[in-house]
Amino acid sequence: MCGIAGFWGRSAPQAELASLAQAMGDAIRHRGPDAHGEYVEADCGLALAHRRLSILDLSPAGAQPMASHAGRWQIVFNGEIYNYQKVRAALEAEVGQIAWRGHSDTEVILAALEAWGVERTLKALDGMFALAAWDRAERRLILARDRLGEKPLYWGRMPDGTLLFGSELRALFAHPAWQGEIDRDALAAFMRNQCVPAPRSIFRNVQKLLPGHWLEIRSSIASSGIVLGEPQAYWSLHDAMLAGQAGRGSPGRGLESTLDDFERVLGNVVEEQMLADVPLGAFLSGGIDSSLIVALMQRRASRPVKTFTVGFDAGEFDESAHAREIARHLGCEHHEIRLTGADALAVVPEMAQIYDEPFADASQLPTALVARFARQHVTVALSGDGGDEMFSGYSRYAIAADVWQRIAKLPLAVRKTLAAGIGVVPDGGWEFAARCLGPLRPGLASKAPADKARRLAMMLAAPDFAHFYEALLAHWPQPEALVAGGRWAPSDRVLGTAALGRDHFEFMQAHDTLAYLPDDILVKVDRAAMAVSLETRAPLIDRRVLEFAWSLPPSFKRQSGQGKWLMRELLARHVPRTLFERPKQGFAVPLEDWLRGPLRDWAENLLAPEKLASHGLLKPEPIRACWEALQKGQGGMHYRIWDVLMFQAWLEAWGGKVAR
């Protein structure tokens, strides 16, 4: 696990280019504190930078940038290729004995590029990665990213023509050619989704390379510059879904044989991901996903697995006791840290530094703290991320399917009329109605009735389930009313693939695999962990697990209203059901209480109307109304406010890098 960066611009003296590349690498030193290296092609103005976190092959033979054996390719690579030994064996079987310098996966990638070319190489790799490879023979630069987007890669062309790329935006900031203007549409998408969805970034002229894609940049002799190609897909969820659906319904496929297959596939992936030359452990929340990963790790470990969890003083959010019991049953070496409101206050100012692009999933707070805690003991940690997307686990799936089934019985014209009627009722009317109904249904008055009414109106007016689900997920349902000049629209790329789902549950799984997983969950964990130089690995989103999951009939994922059914059955082989069969909590935090308590003064400062108005990006009125409603006890407002706070904090931290 490392950090990469680089640029391609005007020719300059080698020492100058190397110094610029090192500055870009140093900006992401936290991703790789063990060593650094640079490669320069002075005549064309290209430079590659690498920061190394040593995990495999700790010797100098694993150092980067690394040249291929024939010298054609130079590479900087961030991530881990879990099947690299199989790729290595396949190469030797095809081209003969290779004089390997070490035993790193990076060297195997280079040998594959020389023997197989770009696309075949990428298709052969199972792992998490972002890479930049320079082809000296054809004078072209290749940027590529893993299938589901575990590892980040930003790229963009500056006004002077310089191409910049890096694992994080701060690497691009370090180059003197950097210029960035806020993309107001991306800001609107952030306010709706609590993250900036790929391929957008928060800046107009910078993109995220989409998961499963590669990009070719070539030297242009005619213009003495560079020519950007179009990102190309080497893998797609679209194809994986179709292949999985086509293979369903094998005769005689019973529960026990399917469980055996699942344990073999996931167990092999876990075993591969336990490979490391440094201390290794796992996050353990006590939920289905992480418990299953830890159980399979412990079966393959020669000593107790080190596990890490975070607890909260607020009891309704605290799952640490469950994690403790599961760790005890499995025989793990368990470590636990507790999070209070005071802890949150201490770590909140760090969020804008950890996330150099606006990011507002509130579980970033405990994620950052548990990553820091784990790093005191290990260098690599496995996680249970991805189980909900692969095996239909989110509780919102059942809610969404049920609500849509009810409202879809009404003709669209009727639903639009009802939505319009809801829209003309002022907020005070809904709050008055809730107060009147309060004696009949205690707590109703504090459950944000006006907000719920507006959201219901959007759902009623949805022409189909896709737009209904987008409305259900929205934080600020109409970000145009909040972001000056910003517009939001759902992604045709996401909706088009998700539409291949054979029912609403499969639609939501595909939607979240393409959007929520890479843009939110994986960003949250990558930045929080790499901020403290901790490598994280997620076995449940390995390609082989994904393909197995999509080959299953829906009944193996959901039964009796419960998701992740097959995961539960497999976990029951290793852990008593009494230790894990309980309502799903997720990695939630008592954010609402914190914003009314220990975080209130900090938030008030960032939400001051004059501060909101000063940059001309956000409209103060709806934000202040939301903040005041939150302080009055109206529920459902804290996530919206957190979106604004995280953007404001980011702007204070990185505003000097924003064009005015």
Secondary structure, 3 states (H helix, E strand, C coil): CEEEEEEECCCCCHHHHHHHHHHHHHCCHHHCECEEEEEEECCCCEEEEEEECCCCCCCHHHCCCEECCCCCEEEEEEEEECCHHHHHHHHHHHHCCCCCCCCCHHHHHHHHHHHHCHHHHHHHCCEEEEEEEEECCCCEEEEEECCCCCCCCEEEECCCCCEEEECCHHHHHCCCCCCCCECHHHHHHHHHHCCCCCCECCECCEEECCCCEEEEEEEECCCCEEEECCCEECCCHHHHHHHHHHCCCCCCCCHHHHHHHHHHHHHHHHHHHCCCCCCEEEECCCCHHHHHHHHHHHHHCCCCCEEEEEEECCHHHCCHHHHHHHHHHHCCEEEEEEECHHHHHHHHHHHHHHCCCCCCCCCHHHHHHHHHHHHCCCCEEECCCCHHHHHCCCHHHHHHHHHHHHHCCCCHHHHHHHHHHHHHCCHHHHHHHHHHHCCCCCCHHHCCHHHHHHHHHHHHHCCCHHHHHHHHHCCCCCHHHCECCCCCCCCHHHHHHHCCCCCHHHHHHHHHHHCHHHHHHHHHHHHHHHCCCCEEECHHHCHHHHHHHHCCCHHHCCECCECCHHHHHHHCCCCCHHHCCCCCCCCCCCHHHHHHCCCHHHHHHHCCHHHHHHCCCECHHHHHHHHHHHHCCCCCCHHHHHHHHHHHHHHHHHHHHCCC
